[in-house]
């Protein structure tokens, strides 16, 4: 660990941090352009083969950027996509971005530092940054925007210049340092640890926009919400948001082992896909029968059909979602982890006046509103396991194979779990039993009170 990292970890004051040199290189989980053709047709695209942890050059800061000493990060599915080089190698994103100006040119490298979540300490700011100062404890929004673009000020998620940090840009969060735009920063919740804070923003804010935000489903008191993958990173926050909004969460999980964790999160009803044969596969008539089967299960337990289906699984679930929601209901989607080629029976959409809404990420205001819910203790992290940065490939492989619940944390500069809390009183009021409800009952490994791989 370099001297600046040691100072940040020790809680050094701003003057001491500014008096310590920024290293010329830093440790980062990254992809290499030479590996793009590593996998052959039909081969297991094992992300452990492409995620390298080694030194990369430190970039200079643009005037509107900050350098953050990253204490912890997390695994998101876009890191899995990146490391699989599917659906496209991310080096194409970096090359196109690098053509914009002299500062974006830094992103076009033969390596790609990945990771779209992070929590840490600001150790440098660009000359144009005034809102944040060296020494601030921050969490990082995963969305980079061009604040000179007019549409950004209406809704940055439909602006041309928005990009997923650490996926469509370089210098992401799975590293000892991260380069971010100052507009990505939010104050870290004082009652959360580094690793808890670092596993919240991408998935929680995405779920917030889908369910609560003005561009999403706008759920209301009493709404039944069907949540696919209810114990996953997105689903586990969706369950909490529906509960907090006065809705009724219906969780769908992939195995019997995930039923209890989904109930612990607050699902009113949990449906095990395996137990009722929801494969999503087969011809349209088979998918139609599966949708009707799910509908019968929900009506039997709750007496009515869902108002909303929260779908990020994609190909295997989308046709069922369209069938399952009630007349006038809504299917909201933000991804397709099982495939992008969706098929559904359009009669059930148009003849029943249903809606499909596409949703992507969250704008900074939505991130701030979602972060406030963490500050209040209204929603809590869903950390299940924590890995050191040196084992990032194993952590990502767990997510790649869907052998996880909740969020998988990664310690970057933080040497152990439990550090970073500055508001112990609030943490005590919320209580350990409420924080990280998936940590004590990891569906695949039993109780976990330690860092994997340490």
Secondary structure, DSSP 8 states (H G I E B T S, - for coil): --HHHHHHHTT--HHHHHTS---SEEEEEEEEGGGTT-S-TT----GGGT-EEEEEE-----TTEEEEEEEEEE--HHHHHHHHT-SS-THHHHHHHTTS-TTGGGG--SEEE--S--EEEEEEE-TT--S--TT-EEEE-SEE--TTSTTHHHHGGGSTT-EETTTTSSS-SSBSEEEEEGGGEEE--TTS-HHHHTTTHHHHHHHHHHHTSTTS----TT-EEEEETTTSHHHHHHHHHHHHTT-EEEEEESSGGGHHHHHHHT-SEEEETTTTT----SSHHHHHHHHHHHHHHHHHHHSS-EEEEEE-S-TTTHHHHHHHEEEEEEEEE---TT-S-----HHHHHTTT-EEEE--S--HHHHHHHHHHHHHTSS---EEEEEEGGGHHHHHHHHHTT---SEEEEESS-SSTT-----HHHHHHH-TTTTTTTTTTBTTTB---S-BT-
